[in-house]
């Protein structure tokens, strides 16, 4: 079974302004969660996500997160296939771990492992 896409992230310089744009455009509910704005699309179809302002490059980006069972192993596998690690495995306290990579064409993507989950 393949690894599922479980989350999306949209980055911009002004997360409040960007959140208001997407909330109005798609009728999404947006709630502050630390420095991020969590998106509830209000629909059981599809995935949920968040909007963020990192305060550094990349300022504007969109990426998906793929759930994996072993982030270091997938980083190694991705690098062997031509990817570049951008953000090493990082803990989101009480939630899980993520990493960012750039594919061979320069697209950002994320790896995600929720605490206690055993995905693909």
LUMNUPA-56743 format. One record per atom (N, C-alpha, C): z, y, x; residue in one letter; residue number from 1. Coordinates in nm, 4 decimals, decimal comma, padded with zeros to 6 digits. Each point is the difference from the previous one (the first is absolute). Layout:
# LUMNUPA-56743
<c3->Z	c2->Y	c1->X	aa->A	i->NUM>
...
//
This chain:
# LUMNUPA-56743
<c3->00,0000	c2->-00,1183	c1->00,0851	aa->X	i->1>
<c3->00,0000	c2->00,1183	c1->-00,0851	aa->X	i->1>
<c3->00,0000	c2->00,1234	c1->00,0888	aa->X	i->1>
<c3->-00,0777	c2->00,0992	c1->-00,0354	aa->X	i->2>
<c3->-00,0122	c2->00,1226	c1->00,0784	aa->X	i->2>
<c3->00,1190	c2->00,0921	c1->-00,0149	aa->X	i->2>
<c3->00,0072	c2->00,0978	c1->00,0864	aa->X	i->3>
<c3->00,1081	c2->00,0989	c1->-00,0009	aa->X	i->3>
<c3->-00,0326	c2->00,1109	c1->-00,1007	aa->X	i->3>
<c3->00,0935	c2->00,0336	c1->-00,0902	aa->X	i->4>
<c3->-00,0281	c2->00,0995	c1->-00,1036	aa->X	i->4>
<c3->00,0183	c2->00,1444	c1->00,0462	aa->X	i->4>
<c3->-00,0785	c2->00,0890	c1->-00,0583	aa->X	i->5>
<c3->00,0209	c2->00,1438	c1->00,0155	aa->X	i->5>
<c3->00,1122	c2->00,0361	c1->-00,0969	aa->X	i->5>
<c3->00,1072	c2->00,0633	c1->00,0511	aa->X	i->6>
<c3->00,1193	c2->00,0206	c1->-00,0824	aa->X	i->6>
<c3->00,0412	c2->00,1453	c1->-00,0196	aa->X	i->6>
<c3->-00,0621	c2->00,0923	c1->00,0718	aa->X	i->7>
<c3->00,0472	c2->00,1391	c1->-00,0074	aa->X	i->7>
<c3->-00,1082	c2->00,0901	c1->00,0579	aa->X	i->7>
<c3->-00,0010	c2->00,1273	c1->-00,0416	aa->X	i->8>
<c3->-00,0888	c2->00,0978	c1->00,0619	aa->X	i->8>
<c3->00,0804	c2->00,1236	c1->00,0366	aa->X	i->8>
<c3->-00,0526	c2->00,0758	c1->00,0945	aa->X	i->9>
<c3->00,0646	c2->00,1239	c1->00,0445	aa->X	i->9>
<c3->-00,1067	c2->00,1064	c1->00,0173	aa->X	i->9>
<c3->00,0309	c2->00,1199	c1->-00,0476	aa->X	i->10>
<c3->-00,0886	c2->00,1147	c1->00,0142	aa->X	i->10>
<c3->00,0773	c2->00,1059	c1->00,0779	aa->X	i->10>
<c3->-00,0566	c2->00,0471	c1->00,1083	aa->X	i->11>
<c3->00,0671	c2->00,0995	c1->00,0823	aa->X	i->11>
<c3->-00,0668	c2->00,1359	c1->-00,0086	aa->X	i->11>
<c3->00,0806	c2->00,1037	c1->00,0068	aa->X	i->12>
<c3->-00,0504	c2->00,1368	c1->-00,0006	aa->X	i->12>
<c3->00,1002	c2->00,0931	c1->00,0636	aa->X	i->12>
<c3->-00,0362	c2->00,1237	c1->00,0170	aa->X	i->13>
<c3->00,0897	c2->00,0979	c1->00,0617	aa->X	i->13>
<c3->00,1113	c2->00,0443	c1->-00,0953	aa->X	i->13>
<c3->-00,0281	c2->00,0011	c1->-00,1306	aa->X	i->14>
<c3->00,0956	c2->00,0469	c1->-00,1001	aa->X	i->14>
<c3->00,0145	c2->-00,1082	c1->-00,1075	aa->X	i->14>
<c3->00,1003	c2->-00,0855	c1->00,0148	aa->X	i->15>
<c3->00,0139	c2->-00,1144	c1->-00,0918	aa->X	i->15>
<c3->00,0302	c2->00,0436	c1->-00,1429	aa->X	i->15>
<c3->00,0707	c2->00,1097	c1->-00,0184	aa->X	i->16>
<c3->00,0283	c2->00,0480	c1->-00,1359	aa->X	i->16>
<c3->-00,1286	c2->00,0430	c1->-00,0695	aa->X	i->16>
<c3->-00,0830	c2->00,0748	c1->00,0691	aa->X	i->17>
<c3->-00,1273	c2->00,0461	c1->-00,0560	aa->X	i->17>
<c3->-00,0925	c2->-00,1190	c1->-00,0283	aa->X	i->17>
<c3->-00,0068	c2->-00,0932	c1->00,0949	aa->X	i->18>
<c3->-00,0846	c2->-00,1177	c1->-00,0158	aa->X	i->18>
<c3->00,0501	c2->-00,0888	c1->-00,1140	aa->X	i->18>
<c3->00,1313	c2->-00,0152	c1->-00,0109	aa->X	i->19>
<c3->00,0589	c2->-00,0791	c1->-00,1093	aa->X	i->19>
<c3->-00,0332	c2->00,0613	c1->-00,1352	aa->X	i->19>
<c3->00,0104	c2->00,1312	c1->-00,0095	aa->X	i->20>
<c3->-00,0305	c2->00,0685	c1->-00,1259	aa->X	i->20>
<c3->-00,1472	c2->-00,0196	c1->-00,0367	aa->X	i->20>
<c3->-00,0877	c2->00,0046	c1->00,0991	aa->X	i->21>
<c3->-00,1425	c2->-00,0213	c1->-00,0247	aa->X	i->21>
<c3->-00,0255	c2->-00,1381	c1->-00,0609	aa->X	i->21>
<c3->00,0501	c2->-00,1049	c1->00,0669	aa->X	i->22>
<c3->-00,0248	c2->-00,1362	c1->-00,0485	aa->X	i->22>
<c3->00,0719	c2->-00,0280	c1->-00,1317	aa->X	i->22>
<c3->00,1192	c2->00,0541	c1->-00,0176	aa->X	i->23>
<c3->00,0730	c2->-00,0188	c1->-00,1262	aa->X	i->23>
<c3->-00,0784	c2->00,0584	c1->-00,1166	aa->X	i->23>
<c3->-00,0527	c2->00,1195	c1->00,0197	aa->X	i->24>
<c3->-00,0772	c2->00,0654	c1->-00,1067	aa->X	i->24>
<c3->-00,1333	c2->-00,0707	c1->-00,0235	aa->X	i->24>
<c3->-00,0678	c2->-00,0366	c1->00,1079	aa->X	i->25>
<c3->-00,1309	c2->-00,0626	c1->-00,0112	aa->X	i->25>
<c3->00,0055	c2->-00,1358	c1->-00,0694	aa->X	i->25>
<c3->00,0947	c2->-00,0856	c1->00,0404	aa->X	i->26>
<c3->00,0031	c2->-00,1373	c1->-00,0495	aa->X	i->26>
<c3->00,1171	c2->-00,0308	c1->-00,0931	aa->X	i->26>
<c3->00,0802	c2->00,1023	c1->-00,0337	aa->X	i->27>
<c3->00,1176	c2->-00,0188	c1->-00,0848	aa->X	i->27>
<c3->00,1000	c2->-00,0970	c1->00,0636	aa->X	i->27>
<c3->00,0161	c2->00,0109	c1->00,1309	aa->X	i->28>
<c3->00,0962	c2->-00,0815	c1->00,0734	aa->X	i->28>
<c3->00,1360	c2->00,0676	c1->-00,0039	aa->X	i->28>
<c3->00,1042	c2->-00,0788	c1->00,0073	aa->X	i->29>
<c3->00,1369	c2->00,0503	c1->00,0137	aa->X	i->29>
<c3->00,0323	c2->-00,0009	c1->00,1489	aa->X	i->29>
<c3->00,0583	c2->00,1080	c1->00,0491	aa->X	i->30>
<c3->00,0306	c2->00,0129	c1->00,1425	aa->X	i->30>
<c3->00,1469	c2->00,0368	c1->00,0152	aa->X	i->30>
<c3->00,0713	c2->-00,0768	c1->00,0822	aa->X	i->31>
<c3->00,1418	c2->00,0237	c1->00,0245	aa->X	i->31>
<c3->00,0265	c2->00,0078	c1->00,1492	aa->X	i->31>
<c3->00,0841	c2->00,0959	c1->00,0390	aa->X	i->32>
<c3->00,0375	c2->00,0132	c1->00,1406	aa->X	i->32>
<c3->00,0801	c2->-00,1216	c1->00,0439	aa->X	i->32>
<c3->-00,0309	c2->-00,0480	c1->00,1199	aa->X	i->33>
<c3->00,0715	c2->-00,1119	c1->00,0609	aa->X	i->33>
<c3->00,0076	c2->00,0298	c1->00,1483	aa->X	i->33>
<c3->00,1081	c2->00,0658	c1->00,0422	aa->X	i->34>
<c3->00,0085	c2->00,0458	c1->00,1380	aa->X	i->34>
<c3->-00,1097	c2->00,1012	c1->00,0254	aa->X	i->34>
<c3->-00,0726	c2->-00,0137	c1->00,1117	aa->X	i->35>
<c3->-00,1073	c2->00,0958	c1->00,0283	aa->X	i->35>
<c3->-00,1290	c2->-00,0288	c1->-00,0771	aa->X	i->35>
<c3->-00,0069	c2->-00,1134	c1->-00,0684	aa->X	i->36>
<c3->-00,1221	c2->-00,0388	c1->-00,0712	aa->X	i->36>
<c3->00,0112	c2->00,0287	c1->-00,1492	aa->X	i->36>
<c3->-00,1135	c2->-00,0020	c1->-00,0649	aa->X	i->37>
<c3->-00,0085	c2->00,0113	c1->-00,1452	aa->X	i->37>
<c3->-00,0523	c2->-00,1347	c1->-00,0506	aa->X	i->37>
<c3->00,0842	c2->-00,0766	c1->-00,0691	aa->X	i->38>
<c3->-00,0407	c2->-00,1316	c1->-00,0493	aa->X	i->38>
<c3->-00,0842	c2->00,0158	c1->-00,1261	aa->X	i->38>
<c3->-00,1083	c2->-00,0766	c1->-00,0078	aa->X	i->39>
<c3->-00,0929	c2->00,0068	c1->-00,1124	aa->X	i->39>
<c3->00,0215	c2->-00,1193	c1->-00,0912	aa->X	i->39>
<c3->00,0174	c2->00,0295	c1->-00,1281	aa->X	i->40>
<c3->00,0004	c2->-00,1021	c1->-00,1041	aa->X	i->40>
<c3->-00,1214	c2->00,0296	c1->-00,0860	aa->X	i->40>
<c3->-00,1001	c2->-00,0860	c1->00,0074	aa->X	i->41>
<c3->-00,1232	c2->00,0250	c1->-00,0744	aa->X	i->41>
<c3->00,0194	c2->-00,0188	c1->-00,1497	aa->X	i->41>
<c3->00,1113	c2->-00,0632	c1->-00,0400	aa->X	i->42>
<c3->00,0244	c2->-00,0226	c1->-00,1415	aa->X	i->42>
<c3->-00,0872	c2->-00,1094	c1->-00,0582	aa->X	i->42>
<c3->-00,0569	c2->-00,0817	c1->00,0873	aa->X	i->43>
<c3->-00,0894	c2->-00,1054	c1->-00,0450	aa->X	i->43>
<c3->00,0306	c2->-00,1271	c1->00,0788	aa->X	i->43>
<c3->00,0118	c2->-00,1152	c1->-00,0682	aa->X	i->44>
<c3->00,0282	c2->-00,1237	c1->00,0724	aa->X	i->44>
<c3->-00,1194	c2->-00,0527	c1->00,0791	aa->X	i->44>
<c3->-00,1177	c2->00,0544	c1->-00,0233	aa->X	i->45>
<c3->-00,1182	c2->-00,0415	c1->00,0746	aa->X	i->45>
<c3->-00,0043	c2->00,0790	c1->00,1307	aa->X	i->45>
<c3->-00,0264	c2->-00,0668	c1->00,1081	aa->X	i->46>
<c3->-00,0098	c2->00,0674	c1->00,1289	aa->X	i->46>
<c3->00,1336	c2->00,0089	c1->00,0716	aa->X	i->46>
<c3->00,0036	c2->00,0798	c1->00,1043	aa->X	i->47>
<c3->00,1181	c2->00,0135	c1->00,0843	aa->X	i->47>
<c3->00,0550	c2->00,1415	c1->-00,0083	aa->X	i->47>
<c3->00,1227	c2->00,0160	c1->00,0436	aa->X	i->48>
<c3->00,0642	c2->00,1315	c1->00,0049	aa->X	i->48>
<c3->-00,0103	c2->00,0523	c1->00,1437	aa->X	i->48>
<c3->00,0379	c2->00,1255	c1->00,0194	aa->X	i->49>
<c3->-00,0102	c2->00,0569	c1->00,1331	aa->X	i->49>
<c3->00,0915	c2->00,1179	c1->00,0198	aa->X	i->49>
<c3->-00,0289	c2->00,0776	c1->00,1030	aa->X	i->50>
<c3->00,0768	c2->00,1212	c1->00,0235	aa->X	i->50>
<c3->-00,0840	c2->00,1037	c1->00,0737	aa->X	i->50>
<c3->00,0481	c2->00,1234	c1->-00,0063	aa->X	i->51>
<c3->-00,0618	c2->00,1137	c1->00,0667	aa->X	i->51>
<c3->00,0988	c2->00,0492	c1->00,1046	aa->X	i->51>
<c3->-00,0526	c2->00,0366	c1->00,1160	aa->X	i->52>
<c3->00,0865	c2->00,0346	c1->00,1110	aa->X	i->52>
<c3->-00,0595	c2->00,1173	c1->00,0782	aa->X	i->52>
<c3->00,0856	c2->00,0759	c1->00,0646	aa->X	i->53>
<c3->-00,0412	c2->00,1024	c1->00,0961	aa->X	i->53>
<c3->00,0734	c2->-00,0322	c1->00,1296	aa->X	i->53>
<c3->-00,0722	c2->-00,0533	c1->00,0967	aa->X	i->54>
<c3->00,0614	c2->-00,0453	c1->00,1246	aa->X	i->54>
<c3->00,0509	c2->00,1144	c1->00,0870	aa->X	i->54>
<c3->-00,0670	c2->00,1156	c1->-00,0083	aa->X	i->55>
<c3->00,0371	c2->00,1112	c1->00,0868	aa->X	i->55>
<c3->-00,0688	c2->-00,0065	c1->00,1349	aa->X	i->55>
<c3->-00,0894	c2->-00,0954	c1->00,0190	aa->X	i->56>
<c3->-00,0767	c2->-00,0150	c1->00,1231	aa->X	i->56>
<c3->-00,1294	c2->-00,0741	c1->-00,0333	aa->X	i->56>
<c3->-00,0881	c2->-00,0118	c1->00,0960	aa->X	i->57>
<c3->-00,1252	c2->-00,0747	c1->-00,0206	aa->X	i->57>
<c3->00,0320	c2->-00,1456	c1->-00,0292	aa->X	i->57>
<c3->-00,0746	c2->-00,0679	c1->-00,0843	aa->X	i->58>
<c3->-00,1039	c2->00,0563	c1->-00,0838	aa->X	i->58>
<c3->00,0616	c2->00,0717	c1->-00,1191	aa->X	i->58>
<c3->-00,0468	c2->00,1198	c1->-00,0290	aa->X	i->59>
<c3->00,0540	c2->00,0742	c1->-00,1137	aa->X	i->59>
<c3->-00,0582	c2->-00,0518	c1->-00,1307	aa->X	i->59>
<c3->-00,1284	c2->-00,0269	c1->-00,0010	aa->X	i->60>
<c3->-00,0634	c2->-00,0484	c1->-00,1228	aa->X	i->60>
<c3->-00,0522	c2->-00,1416	c1->00,0256	aa->X	i->60>
<c3->00,0367	c2->-00,0905	c1->-00,0889	aa->X	i->61>
<c3->-00,0398	c2->-00,1396	c1->00,0150	aa->X	i->61>
<c3->00,0244	c2->-00,0734	c1->-00,1307	aa->X	i->61>
<c3->-00,0640	c2->-00,1119	c1->-00,0138	aa->X	i->62>
<c3->00,0259	c2->-00,0945	c1->-00,1076	aa->X	i->62>
<c3->00,0014	c2->-00,1376	c1->00,0644	aa->X	i->62>
<c3->00,0947	c2->-00,0823	c1->-00,0379	aa->X	i->63>
<c3->00,0012	c2->-00,1342	c1->00,0541	aa->X	i->63>
<c3->00,0582	c2->-00,0981	c1->-00,0993	aa->X	i->63>
<c3->-00,0336	c2->-00,1262	c1->00,0213	aa->X	i->64>
<c3->00,0554	c2->-00,1081	c1->-00,0799	aa->X	i->64>
<c3->00,0958	c2->-00,0792	c1->00,0875	aa->X	i->64>
<c3->00,0945	c2->-00,0662	c1->-00,0641	aa->X	i->65>
<c3->00,0916	c2->-00,0892	c1->00,0693	aa->X	i->65>
<c3->-00,0270	c2->-00,1427	c1->-00,0463	aa->X	i->65>
<c3->-00,0121	c2->-00,0905	c1->00,0953	aa->X	i->66>
<c3->-00,0201	c2->-00,1411	c1->-00,0273	aa->X	i->66>
<c3->00,1297	c2->-00,0724	c1->00,0343	aa->X	i->66>
<c3->00,0492	c2->-00,0823	c1->-00,0941	aa->X	i->67>
<c3->00,1250	c2->-00,0724	c1->00,0212	aa->X	i->67>
<c3->-00,0257	c2->-00,1227	c1->00,0872	aa->X	i->67>
<c3->00,0783	c2->-00,0122	c1->00,1062	aa->X	i->68>
<c3->-00,0096	c2->-00,1126	c1->00,0933	aa->X	i->68>
<c3->00,1386	c2->-00,0591	c1->00,0220	aa->X	i->68>
<c3->00,0053	c2->-00,1196	c1->00,0577	aa->X	i->69>
<c3->00,1291	c2->-00,0651	c1->00,0222	aa->X	i->69>
<c3->00,0561	c2->00,0231	c1->00,1396	aa->X	i->69>
<c3->-00,0814	c2->00,0533	c1->00,0929	aa->X	i->70>
<c3->00,0440	c2->00,0170	c1->00,1384	aa->X	i->70>
<c3->-00,0781	c2->00,1171	c1->00,0593	aa->X	i->70>
<c3->00,0591	c2->00,1181	c1->-00,0039	aa->X	i->71>
<c3->-00,0712	c2->00,1200	c1->00,0468	aa->X	i->71>
<c3->-00,0420	c2->-00,0115	c1->00,1464	aa->X	i->71>
<c3->00,0877	c2->-00,0390	c1->00,0937	aa->X	i->72>
<c3->-00,0461	c2->-00,0096	c1->00,1394	aa->X	i->72>
<c3->-00,1182	c2->-00,0962	c1->00,0182	aa->X	i->72>
<c3->00,0005	c2->-00,1110	c1->-00,0721	aa->X	i->73>
<c3->-00,1107	c2->-00,0955	c1->00,0119	aa->X	i->73>
<c3->-00,1297	c2->00,0603	c1->-00,0531	aa->X	i->73>
<c3->00,0072	c2->00,0753	c1->-00,1093	aa->X	i->74>
<c3->-00,1209	c2->00,0621	c1->-00,0551	aa->X	i->74>
<c3->-00,0476	c2->00,1164	c1->00,0862	aa->X	i->74>
<c3->00,0921	c2->00,0717	c1->00,0645	aa->X	i->75>
<c3->-00,0413	c2->00,1053	c1->00,0943	aa->X	i->75>
<c3->-00,0795	c2->-00,0645	c1->00,1138	aa->X	i->75>
<c3->00,0533	c2->-00,1081	c1->00,0545	aa->X	i->76>
<c3->-00,0670	c2->-00,0698	c1->00,1098	aa->X	i->76>
<c3->-00,1377	c2->-00,0501	c1->-00,0443	aa->X	i->76>
<c3->-00,0066	c2->-00,0599	c1->-00,1191	aa->X	i->77>
<c3->-00,1263	c2->-00,0508	c1->-00,0538	aa->X	i->77>
<c3->-00,0999	c2->00,1142	c1->-00,0213	aa->X	i->77>
<c3->00,0478	c2->00,1125	c1->-00,0533	aa->X	i->78>
<c3->-00,0870	c2->00,1155	c1->-00,0249	aa->X	i->78>
<c3->-00,0510	c2->00,0582	c1->00,1317	aa->X	i->78>
<c3->00,0881	c2->00,0144	c1->00,0985	aa->X	i->79>
<c3->-00,0421	c2->00,0541	c1->00,1300	aa->X	i->79>
<c3->-00,1029	c2->-00,0912	c1->00,0670	aa->X	i->79>
<c3->00,0169	c2->-00,1304	c1->-00,0132	aa->X	i->80>
<c3->-00,0959	c2->-00,0948	c1->00,0572	aa->X	i->80>
<c3->-00,1370	c2->00,0139	c1->-00,0668	aa->X	i->80>
<c3->00,0005	c2->00,0461	c1->-00,1251	aa->X	i->81>
<c3->-00,1247	c2->00,0185	c1->-00,0740	aa->X	i->81>
<c3->-00,0579	c2->00,1408	c1->00,0161	aa->X	i->81>
<c3->00,0659	c2->00,0850	c1->00,0796	aa->X	i->82>
<c3->-00,0542	c2->00,1331	c1->00,0276	aa->X	i->82>
<c3->00,0771	c2->00,1163	c1->-00,0603	aa->X	i->82>
<c3->00,1131	c2->-00,0266	c1->-00,0655	aa->X	i->83>
<c3->00,0806	c2->00,1085	c1->-00,0572	aa->X	i->83>
<c3->00,0866	c2->00,0643	c1->00,1082	aa->X	i->83>
<c3->00,0511	c2->00,1189	c1->-00,0319	aa->X	i->84>
<c3->00,0917	c2->00,0724	c1->00,0875	aa->X	i->84>
<c3->00,1265	c2->00,0297	c1->-00,0777	aa->X	i->84>
<c3->00,1150	c2->-00,0306	c1->00,0591	aa->X	i->85>
<c3->00,1262	c2->00,0317	c1->-00,0661	aa->X	i->85>
<c3->00,0247	c2->00,1499	c1->00,0096	aa->X	i->85>
<c3->00,0360	c2->00,0611	c1->-00,1128	aa->X	i->86>
<c3->00,0294	c2->00,1427	c1->-00,0060	aa->X	i->86>
<c3->00,1498	c2->00,0232	c1->-00,0126	aa->X	i->86>
<c3->00,0649	c2->-00,0735	c1->-00,0902	aa->X	i->87>
<c3->00,1450	c2->00,0059	c1->-00,0187	aa->X	i->87>
<c3->00,0521	c2->-00,1430	c1->00,0117	aa->X	i->87>
<c3->00,0896	c2->-00,0268	c1->00,0955	aa->X	i->88>
<c3->00,0529	c2->-00,1354	c1->00,0132	aa->X	i->88>
<c3->00,0881	c2->-00,0367	c1->-00,1199	aa->X	i->88>
<c3->00,0381	c2->-00,1246	c1->-00,0059	aa->X	i->89>
<c3->00,0854	c2->-00,0454	c1->-00,1100	aa->X	i->89>
<c3->00,1210	c2->00,0929	c1->-00,0129	aa->X	i->89>
<c3->00,0199	c2->00,0515	c1->-00,1208	aa->X	i->90>
<c3->00,1040	c2->00,0981	c1->-00,0288	aa->X	i->90>
<c3->00,0730	c2->-00,0411	c1->-00,1268	aa->X	i->90>
<c3->00,1315	c2->00,0093	c1->00,0013	aa->X	i->91>
<c3->00,0786	c2->-00,0375	c1->-00,1179	aa->X	i->91>
<c3->00,0083	c2->00,1151	c1->-00,0998	aa->X	i->91>
<c3->-00,0143	c2->-00,0335	c1->-00,1267	aa->X	i->92>
<c3->00,0330	c2->00,0898	c1->-00,1104	aa->X	i->92>
<c3->00,1341	c2->-00,0536	c1->-00,0492	aa->X	i->92>
<c3->00,1109	c2->00,0677	c1->00,0310	aa->X	i->93>
<c3->00,1332	c2->-00,0554	c1->-00,0246	aa->X	i->93>
<c3->00,0187	c2->-00,0573	c1->-00,1412	aa->X	i->93>
<c3->00,0454	c2->-00,1245	c1->-00,0023	aa->X	i->94>
<c3->00,0301	c2->-00,0675	c1->-00,1247	aa->X	i->94>
<c3->-00,1210	c2->-00,0465	c1->-00,0787	aa->X	i->94>
<c3->-00,1211	c2->00,0217	c1->00,0530	aa->X	i->95>
<c3->-00,1212	c2->-00,0316	c1->-00,0754	aa->X	i->95>
<c3->-00,0905	c2->-00,0994	c1->00,0714	aa->X	i->95>
<c3->-00,0314	c2->00,0268	c1->00,1253	aa->X	i->96>
<c3->-00,0913	c2->-00,0866	c1->00,0741	aa->X	i->96>
<c3->-00,0443	c2->00,0637	c1->00,1295	aa->X	i->96>
<c3->-00,1132	c2->-00,0459	c1->00,0508	aa->X	i->97>
<c3->-00,0563	c2->00,0501	c1->00,1254	aa->X	i->97>
<c3->-00,1486	c2->00,0269	c1->-00,0194	aa->X	i->97>
<c3->-00,0526	c2->00,0977	c1->00,0765	aa->X	i->98>
<c3->-00,1426	c2->00,0298	c1->-00,0037	aa->X	i->98>
<c3->-00,0506	c2->00,0269	c1->00,1403	aa->X	i->98>
<c3->-00,1312	c2->-00,0035	c1->00,0142	aa->X	i->99>
<c3->-00,0689	c2->00,0424	c1->00,1215	aa->X	i->99>
<c3->-00,1336	c2->00,0592	c1->-00,0433	aa->X	i->99>
<c3->-00,0534	c2->00,0925	c1->00,0803	aa->X	i->100>
<c3->-00,1322	c2->00,0571	c1->-00,0252	aa->X	i->100>
<c3->-00,0927	c2->-00,0433	c1->00,1119	aa->X	i->100>
<c3->-00,1231	c2->-00,0310	c1->-00,0385	aa->X	i->101>
<c3->-00,1037	c2->-00,0334	c1->00,0967	aa->X	i->101>
<c3->-00,1279	c2->00,0733	c1->-00,0357	aa->X	i->101>
<c3->-00,0914	c2->00,0059	c1->00,0961	aa->X	i->102>
<c3->-00,1327	c2->00,0560	c1->-00,0208	aa->X	i->102>
<c3->-00,0982	c2->-00,1145	c1->00,0227	aa->X	i->102>
<c3->-00,0878	c2->-00,0229	c1->-00,0984	aa->X	i->103>
<c3->-00,0981	c2->-00,1066	c1->00,0152	aa->X	i->103>
<c3->-00,1078	c2->00,0420	c1->00,1007	aa->X	i->103>
<c3->-00,0926	c2->-00,0891	c1->00,0368	aa->X	i->104>
<c3->-00,1015	c2->00,0349	c1->00,1007	aa->X	i->104>
<c3->-00,0883	c2->00,1191	c1->-00,0373	aa->X	i->104>
<c3->-00,0067	c2->00,0353	c1->-00,1282	aa->X	i->105>
<c3->-00,0790	c2->00,1154	c1->-00,0431	aa->X	i->105>
<c3->00,0834	c2->00,1272	c1->-00,0129	aa->X	i->105>
<c3->00,1306	c2->-00,0090	c1->00,0264	aa->X	i->106>
<c3->00,0862	c2->00,1175	c1->-00,0043	aa->X	i->106>
<c3->00,0766	c2->00,0210	c1->-00,1291	aa->X	i->106>
<c3->-00,0092	c2->-00,0943	c1->-00,0944	aa->X	i->107>
<c3->00,0743	c2->00,0121	c1->-00,1260	aa->X	i->107>
<c3->00,1456	c2->-00,0417	c1->00,0194	aa->X	i->107>
<c3->00,0907	c2->00,0792	c1->-00,0552	aa->X	i->108>
<c3->00,1414	c2->-00,0360	c1->00,0023	aa->X	i->108>
<c3->00,0282	c2->-00,1071	c1->-00,1045	aa->X	i->108>
<c3->00,0903	c2->-00,0915	c1->00,0330	aa->X	i->109>
<c3->00,0529	c2->-00,0933	c1->-00,0984	aa->X	i->109>
<c3->00,1416	c2->-00,0353	c1->00,0411	aa->X	i->109>
<c3->00,0779	c2->-00,0441	c1->-00,0972	aa->X	i->110>
<c3->00,1389	c2->-00,0323	c1->00,0260	aa->X	i->110>
<c3->00,0301	c2->-00,1459	c1->-00,0253	aa->X	i->110>
<c3->00,0983	c2->-00,0498	c1->00,0724	aa->X	i->111>
<c3->00,0567	c2->-00,1317	c1->-00,0246	aa->X	i->111>
<c3->00,1372	c2->00,0215	c1->-00,0608	aa->X	i->111>
<c3->00,0396	c2->-00,0850	c1->-00,0926	aa->X	i->112>
<c3->00,1285	c2->00,0128	c1->-00,0679	aa->X	i->112>
<c3->00,0651	c2->-00,1362	c1->-00,0129	aa->X	i->112>
<c3->00,1294	c2->-00,0054	c1->00,0270	aa->X	i->113>
<c3->00,0795	c2->-00,1196	c1->-00,0257	aa->X	i->113>
<c3->00,1276	c2->00,0459	c1->-00,0666	aa->X	i->113>
<c3->00,0139	c2->-00,0347	c1->-00,1275	aa->X	i->114>
<c3->00,1201	c2->00,0351	c1->-00,0744	aa->X	i->114>
<c3->00,1141	c2->-00,0902	c1->00,0441	aa->X	i->114>
<c3->00,1208	c2->00,0535	c1->-00,0006	aa->X	i->115>
<c3->00,1156	c2->-00,0815	c1->00,0379	aa->X	i->115>
<c3->00,0150	c2->-00,1151	c1->-00,0986	aa->X	i->115>
<c3->00,0132	c2->-00,1198	c1->00,0552	aa->X	i->116>
<c3->00,0203	c2->-00,1189	c1->-00,0815	aa->X	i->116>
<c3->-00,1255	c2->-00,0609	c1->-00,0570	aa->X	i->116>
<c3->-00,1148	c2->00,0644	c1->00,0143	aa->X	i->117>
<c3->-00,1267	c2->-00,0522	c1->-00,0529	aa->X	i->117>
<c3->-00,0652	c2->-00,0912	c1->00,1022	aa->X	i->117>
<c3->-00,0694	c2->-00,1012	c1->-00,0471	aa->X	i->118>
<c3->-00,0781	c2->-00,0876	c1->00,0873	aa->X	i->118>
<c3->-00,1420	c2->-00,0088	c1->-00,0533	aa->X	i->118>
<c3->-00,0802	c2->00,1061	c1->00,0231	aa->X	i->119>
<c3->-00,1385	c2->00,0021	c1->-00,0479	aa->X	i->119>
<c3->-00,0898	c2->-00,0872	c1->00,0872	aa->X	i->119>
<c3->-00,1287	c2->00,0280	c1->-00,0023	aa->X	i->120>
<c3->-00,1017	c2->-00,0809	c1->00,0699	aa->X	i->120>
<c3->00,0369	c2->-00,0320	c1->00,1431	aa->X	i->120>
//
